[in-house]
Amino acid sequence: MTTADLRSKAPSLIAHQDAPPSPSRRKARLREGLVQWAFLVPAIVYIVLFFGYPIVKNILMGFQDYSTSTFFTGVAPWVGIQNYVTVISSDLFSTTLINTGLFTVGSIVGQFVIGMALALFFRNKFPLNNVLRSLLLMPWLLPLIASSAVWKWILDQDSGVLNQTLLFLHLTPAAVPWLASPNVALLSVVIVNIWLGIPFNVTILYSGLQDIPEELYEAGSLDGATGWKAFRHITWPNLRPVVTVVLVLGVVYTLKVLDIILGLTGGGPANSTETLATNSYQRSFVDFSFGQGAAVSNILIVISLIFALIYLATNRRAVDD
């Protein structure tokens, strides 16, 4: 077909495109749109009911005097920001904020360093590699409250296996009060949370390592990039998007850890392991000041939301790359 023929047919083609769709085509488009909404509506309803409503309700409770009497009368007076003023001005708030920061940073650093070391170790091929990696998932399979009960026995000052071992090996002159002393209770809780988070870090980091082509290491070895140099110039740059996702998700998960702290120390001794999550639980379900508990939860939601936004931005950037 020549250029002259195309030019002669162009007006008719344009007119055909501008013509209104036929009734059958409109019905087909309408049917397609209905099918799309049929798939979307259940997901939207689920998100609104199970995610949207609890968050909105919690935000509203933070501005109300919500107590046990509200369950019978249905009356929750509006108090504005009074709950937030009470929470932030309390002597315990700074302690919970510092404990939350120390608990989160300590847990994330420990989980990531050990998780990265194990992921690199399992990248090597050796017998029973898959079996050992499967056993690493055991902490995930156990209920958190069961894990905390086991660790409470391990860390018991008088009969715990850890103190018995340390005393037997003469590594400590006396039994260490792992959960009873304000000086080491937070460290003990961090150690247990590191143990819980290692499987997640190993799984994600190991998957990321599998995506790095072997050809890069072979080419790097020709230039002398082996060992630490290979990790610095090949592994780390290629693994950086995965590392960012692991760290951000780890922070979000760690900020809201509640079960393991309640199971081990209940926030004590002397509030040394009290975090924002346990403080919210204490105000809501022990003191029955649901409004103040909701206010602490909302502060925690804002902190988590910041890291969630960082995760979404990082994830989008990784997809674009």
C-alpha positions as a Python dict, from the first residue, in 0.01 Angstrom:
ca = {
    (1, 'M'): (0, 0, 0),
    (2, 'T'): (143, 337, -107),
    (3, 'T'): (156, 660, 90),
    (4, 'A'): (-107, 810, -139),
    (5, 'D'): (-345, 524, -60),
    (6, 'L'): (-300, 574, 315),
    (7, 'R'): (-365, 946, 283),
    (8, 'S'): (-684, 876, 86),
    (9, 'K'): (-812, 634, 352),
    (10, 'A'): (-706, 841, 656),
    (11, 'P'): (-1027, 1053, 679),
    (12, 'S'): (-1244, 742, 673),
    (13, 'L'): (-1034, 575, 943),
    (14, 'I'): (-1054, 883, 1167),
    (15, 'A'): (-1429, 905, 1112),
    (16, 'H'): (-1460, 536, 1202),
    (17, 'Q'): (-1269, 591, 1528),
    (18, 'D'): (-1481, 894, 1624),
    (19, 'A'): (-1805, 706, 1559),
    (20, 'P'): (-2002, 615, 1878),
    (21, 'P'): (-1963, 251, 1988),
    (22, 'S'): (-2234, 13, 1883),
    (23, 'P'): (-2492, -109, 2146),
    (24, 'S'): (-2331, -453, 2156),
    (25, 'R'): (-1989, -300, 2222),
    (26, 'R'): (-2133, -78, 2497),
    (27, 'K'): (-2289, -386, 2661),
    (28, 'A'): (-1958, -567, 2640),
    (29, 'R'): (-1777, -277, 2807),
    (30, 'L'): (-2049, -253, 3077),
    (31, 'R'): (-2024, -628, 3140),
    (32, 'E'): (-1645, -603, 3164),
    (33, 'G'): (-1674, -315, 3412),
    (34, 'L'): (-1923, -508, 3627),
    (35, 'V'): (-1693, -810, 3633),
    (36, 'Q'): (-1402, -591, 3746),
    (37, 'W'): (-1611, -440, 4028),
    (38, 'A'): (-1730, -788, 4128),
    (39, 'F'): (-1368, -876, 4202),
    (40, 'L'): (-1291, -543, 4369),
    (41, 'V'): (-1594, -508, 4598),
    (42, 'P'): (-1514, -804, 4831),
    (43, 'A'): (-1159, -674, 4880),
    (44, 'I'): (-1283, -319, 4943),
    (45, 'V'): (-1547, -438, 5192),
    (46, 'Y'): (-1289, -654, 5370),
    (47, 'I'): (-1038, -367, 5397),
    (48, 'V'): (-1303, -120, 5517),
    (49, 'L'): (-1448, -358, 5779),
    (50, 'F'): (-1131, -516, 5916),
    (51, 'F'): (-873, -239, 5864),
    (52, 'G'): (-1050, 91, 5809),
    (53, 'Y'): (-1315, 68, 6084),
    (54, 'P'): (-1076, -36, 6368),
    (55, 'I'): (-833, 243, 6280),
    (56, 'V'): (-1104, 509, 6257),
    (57, 'K'): (-1264, 382, 6579),
    (58, 'N'): (-928, 390, 6757),
    (59, 'I'): (-860, 745, 6638),
    (60, 'L'): (-1201, 858, 6768),
    (61, 'M'): (-1149, 680, 7102),
    (62, 'G'): (-829, 879, 7147),
    (63, 'F'): (-1042, 1193, 7169),
    (64, 'Q'): (-1309, 1046, 7400),
    (65, 'D'): (-1341, 960, 7768),
    (66, 'Y'): (-1394, 594, 7685),
    (67, 'S'): (-1429, 380, 7999),
    (68, 'T'): (-1601, 61, 8114),
    (69, 'S'): (-1927, 253, 8169),
    (70, 'T'): (-1931, 335, 7797),
    (71, 'F'): (-1999, -32, 7723),
    (72, 'F'): (-2327, -10, 7920),
    (73, 'T'): (-2439, 348, 7853),
    (74, 'G'): (-2289, 399, 7509),
    (75, 'V'): (-2183, 749, 7622),
    (76, 'A'): (-1823, 853, 7560),
    (77, 'P'): (-1779, 1228, 7624),
    (78, 'W'): (-1559, 1417, 7378),
    (79, 'V'): (-1245, 1540, 7559),
    (80, 'G'): (-1040, 1666, 7264),
    (81, 'I'): (-665, 1625, 7309),
    (82, 'Q'): (-687, 1572, 7686),
    (83, 'N'): (-597, 1203, 7655),
    (84, 'Y'): (-285, 1291, 7457),
    (85, 'V'): (-189, 1561, 7711),
    (86, 'T'): (-230, 1310, 7996),
    (87, 'V'): (-26, 1045, 7819),
    (88, 'I'): (258, 1269, 7700),
    (89, 'S'): (285, 1462, 8030),
    (90, 'S'): (306, 1146, 8240),
    (91, 'D'): (644, 1051, 8387),
    (92, 'L'): (621, 711, 8221),
    (93, 'F'): (594, 840, 7863),
    (94, 'S'): (961, 930, 7818),
    (95, 'T'): (1060, 593, 7967),
    (96, 'T'): (833, 402, 7728),
    (97, 'L'): (958, 606, 7433),
    (98, 'I'): (1324, 537, 7517),
    (99, 'N'): (1252, 169, 7585),
    (100, 'T'): (1068, 142, 7253),
    (101, 'G'): (1363, 296, 7070),
    (102, 'L'): (1622, 77, 7246),
    (103, 'F'): (1410, -236, 7200),
    (104, 'T'): (1354, -164, 6830),
    (105, 'V'): (1713, -67, 6745),
    (106, 'G'): (1864, -353, 6946),
    (107, 'S'): (1629, -607, 6794),
    (108, 'I'): (1672, -487, 6436),
    (109, 'V'): (2052, -471, 6455),
    (110, 'G'): (2077, -816, 6613),
    (111, 'Q'): (1826, -977, 6378),
    (112, 'F'): (1983, -825, 6068),
    (113, 'V'): (2348, -899, 6150),
    (114, 'I'): (2281, -1260, 6249),
    (115, 'G'): (2029, -1305, 5966),
    (116, 'M'): (2276, -1174, 5707),
    (117, 'A'): (2557, -1396, 5840),
    (118, 'L'): (2333, -1703, 5827),
    (119, 'A'): (2199, -1615, 5481),
    (120, 'L'): (2555, -1587, 5348),
    (121, 'F'): (2646, -1912, 5522),
    (122, 'F'): (2353, -2102, 5369),
    (123, 'R'): (2443, -1968, 5025),
    (124, 'N'): (2726, -2222, 5027),
    (125, 'K'): (2644, -2573, 4916),
    (126, 'F'): (2692, -2841, 5182),
    (127, 'P'): (2506, -3150, 5303),
    (128, 'L'): (2184, -3093, 5503),
    (129, 'N'): (2171, -2730, 5392),
    (130, 'N'): (1798, -2743, 5325),
    (131, 'V'): (1729, -2929, 5650),
    (132, 'L'): (1914, -2674, 5861),
    (133, 'R'): (1740, -2385, 5685),
    (134, 'S'): (1405, -2550, 5755),
    (135, 'L'): (1492, -2587, 6123),
    (136, 'L'): (1562, -2215, 6140),
    (137, 'L'): (1192, -2157, 6079),
    (138, 'M'): (1100, -2326, 6408),
    (139, 'P'): (1060, -1997, 6603),
    (140, 'W'): (796, -1895, 6348),
    (141, 'L'): (600, -2216, 6401),
    (142, 'L'): (569, -2173, 6777),
    (143, 'P'): (298, -1949, 6925),
    (144, 'L'): (455, -1638, 7079),
    (145, 'I'): (307, -1702, 7421),
    (146, 'A'): (455, -2056, 7416),
    (147, 'S'): (794, -1918, 7310),
    (148, 'S'): (784, -1663, 7592),
    (149, 'A'): (700, -1940, 7844),
    (150, 'V'): (1000, -2145, 7729),
    (151, 'W'): (1234, -1846, 7739),
    (152, 'K'): (1101, -1750, 8083),
    (153, 'W'): (1214, -2089, 8207),
    (154, 'I'): (1550, -2060, 8029),
    (155, 'L'): (1616, -1716, 8182),
    (156, 'D'): (1489, -1800, 8530),
    (157, 'Q'): (1735, -1682, 8792),
    (158, 'D'): (1728, -1989, 9017),
    (159, 'S'): (1641, -2286, 8795),
    (160, 'G'): (1698, -2153, 8442),
    (161, 'V'): (1923, -2355, 8215),
    (162, 'L'): (2118, -2045, 8109),
    (163, 'N'): (2230, -1959, 8464),
    (164, 'Q'): (2297, -2325, 8540),
    (165, 'T'): (2525, -2345, 8236),
    (166, 'L'): (2705, -2019, 8313),
    (167, 'L'): (2765, -2125, 8674),
    (168, 'F'): (2882, -2471, 8567),
    (169, 'L'): (3137, -2317, 8327),
    (170, 'H'): (3236, -2057, 8593),
    (171, 'L'): (3156, -1775, 8352),
    (172, 'T'): (2968, -1579, 8618),
    (173, 'P'): (3024, -1564, 8996),
    (174, 'A'): (2649, -1567, 9074),
    (175, 'A'): (2317, -1631, 8908),
    (176, 'V'): (2213, -1340, 8680),
    (177, 'P'): (1860, -1205, 8740),
    (178, 'W'): (1784, -1186, 8367),
    (179, 'L'): (1417, -1095, 8407),
    (180, 'A'): (1414, -961, 8764),
    (181, 'S'): (1675, -686, 8741),
    (182, 'P'): (1596, -349, 8576),
    (183, 'N'): (1954, -339, 8449),
    (184, 'V'): (1935, -649, 8227),
    (185, 'A'): (1560, -715, 8179),
    (186, 'L'): (1538, -508, 7859),
    (187, 'L'): (1850, -678, 7721),
    (188, 'S'): (1692, -1017, 7792),
    (189, 'V'): (1373, -922, 7608),
    (190, 'V'): (1576, -792, 7313),
    (191, 'I'): (1769, -1121, 7294),
    (192, 'V'): (1446, -1321, 7282),
    (193, 'N'): (1301, -1092, 7015),
    (194, 'I'): (1621, -1129, 6810),
    (195, 'W'): (1575, -1506, 6827),
    (196, 'L'): (1219, -1463, 6700),
    (197, 'G'): (1314, -1233, 6412),
    (198, 'I'): (1611, -1427, 6273),
    (199, 'P'): (1399, -1662, 6053),
    (200, 'F'): (1232, -1368, 5877),
    (201, 'N'): (1566, -1199, 5805),
    (202, 'V'): (1733, -1520, 5687),
    (203, 'T'): (1443, -1611, 5458),
    (204, 'I'): (1420, -1273, 5285),
    (205, 'L'): (1795, -1211, 5263),
    (206, 'Y'): (1864, -1564, 5137),
    (207, 'S'): (1602, -1515, 4864),
    (208, 'G'): (1769, -1189, 4765),
    (209, 'L'): (2110, -1357, 4749),
    (210, 'Q'): (1972, -1620, 4511),
    (211, 'D'): (1883, -1346, 4260),
    (212, 'I'): (2244, -1226, 4229),
    (213, 'P'): (2394, -1389, 3916),
    (214, 'E'): (2695, -1613, 3973),
    (215, 'E'): (2855, -1456, 3664),
    (216, 'L'): (2914, -1138, 3864),
    (217, 'Y'): (3119, -1326, 4124),
    (218, 'E'): (3309, -1512, 3851),
    (219, 'A'): (3391, -1187, 3672),
    (220, 'G'): (3480, -1019, 4002),
    (221, 'S'): (3715, -1302, 4101),
    (222, 'L'): (3915, -1240, 3784),
    (223, 'D'): (3972, -883, 3908),
    (224, 'G'): (4062, -1000, 4258),
    (225, 'A'): (3721, -930, 4415),
    (226, 'T'): (3684, -1223, 4653),
    (227, 'G'): (3577, -1256, 5016),
    (228, 'W'): (3507, -917, 5176),
    (229, 'K'): (3570, -731, 4848),
    (230, 'A'): (3310, -946, 4670),
    (231, 'F'): (3058, -875, 4947),
    (232, 'R'): (3129, -501, 4939),
    (233, 'H'): (3133, -448, 4562),
    (234, 'I'): (2893, -719, 4437),
    (235, 'T'): (2669, -860, 4711),
    (236, 'W'): (2582, -543, 4901),
    (237, 'P'): (2496, -319, 4599),
    (238, 'N'): (2273, -590, 4448),
    (239, 'L'): (2113, -676, 4782),
    (240, 'R'): (2050, -317, 4895),
    (241, 'P'): (1679, -297, 4788),
    (242, 'V'): (1608, -623, 4975),
    (243, 'V'): (1799, -499, 5280),
    (244, 'T'): (1591, -180, 5287),
    (245, 'V'): (1267, -377, 5275),
    (246, 'V'): (1386, -613, 5550),
    (247, 'L'): (1488, -328, 5779),
    (248, 'V'): (1174, -120, 5729),
    (249, 'L'): (937, -415, 5774),
    (250, 'G'): (1141, -527, 6075),
    (251, 'V'): (1099, -187, 6238),
    (252, 'V'): (722, -188, 6180),
    (253, 'Y'): (686, -540, 6323),
    (254, 'T'): (913, -468, 6621),
    (255, 'L'): (739, -145, 6720),
    (256, 'K'): (415, -330, 6792),
    (257, 'V'): (564, -634, 6970),
    (258, 'L'): (348, -703, 7274),
    (259, 'D'): (308, -1076, 7340),
    (260, 'I'): (670, -1159, 7410),
    (261, 'I'): (717, -866, 7653),
    (262, 'L'): (396, -943, 7842),
    (263, 'G'): (489, -1310, 7859),
    (264, 'L'): (842, -1246, 7989),
    (265, 'T'): (824, -941, 8214),
    (266, 'G'): (481, -778, 8179),
    (267, 'G'): (660, -445, 8129),
    (268, 'G'): (859, -471, 8454),
    (269, 'P'): (1059, -475, 8666),
    (270, 'A'): (1019, -107, 8756),
    (271, 'N'): (892, -31, 8403),
    (272, 'S'): (1234, -121, 8259),
    (273, 'T'): (1072, -312, 7969),
    (274, 'E'): (763, -93, 7931),
    (275, 'T'): (721, 9, 7566),
    (276, 'L'): (451, 207, 7387),
    (277, 'A'): (274, -117, 7295),
    (278, 'T'): (269, -253, 7651),
    (279, 'N'): (178, 89, 7789),
    (280, 'S'): (-124, 101, 7558),
    (281, 'Y'): (-225, -247, 7676),
    (282, 'Q'): (-175, -146, 8041),
    (283, 'R'): (-391, 167, 8012),
    (284, 'S'): (-665, -10, 7814),
    (285, 'F'): (-702, -354, 7970),
    (286, 'V'): (-557, -310, 8320),
    (287, 'D'): (-648, 51, 8409),
    (288, 'F'): (-957, 43, 8179),
    (289, 'S'): (-876, 393, 8047),
    (290, 'F'): (-954, 301, 7689),
    (291, 'G'): (-929, 659, 7565),
    (292, 'Q'): (-573, 700, 7694),
    (293, 'G'): (-480, 354, 7566),
    (294, 'A'): (-613, 451, 7224),
    (295, 'A'): (-411, 774, 7236),
    (296, 'V'): (-89, 576, 7295),
    (297, 'S'): (-188, 339, 7014),
    (298, 'N'): (-243, 631, 6779),
    (299, 'I'): (105, 764, 6857),
    (300, 'L'): (240, 418, 6776),
    (301, 'I'): (37, 410, 6454),
    (302, 'V'): (186, 741, 6341),
    (303, 'I'): (541, 614, 6405),
    (304, 'S'): (466, 290, 6221),
    (305, 'L'): (301, 481, 5937),
    (306, 'I'): (619, 682, 5879),
    (307, 'F'): (818, 362, 5831),
    (308, 'A'): (536, 208, 5623),
    (309, 'L'): (553, 507, 5385),
    (310, 'I'): (931, 464, 5365),
    (311, 'Y'): (873, 97, 5277),
    (312, 'L'): (621, 185, 5003),
    (313, 'A'): (852, 446, 4853),
    (314, 'T'): (1144, 203, 4864),
    (315, 'N'): (938, -77, 4714),
    (316, 'R'): (817, 148, 4430),
    (317, 'R'): (1171, 262, 4360),
    (318, 'A'): (1289, -102, 4349),
    (319, 'V'): (1010, -189, 4102),
    (320, 'D'): (1101, 110, 3881),
    (321, 'D'): (1468, 5, 3885),
}
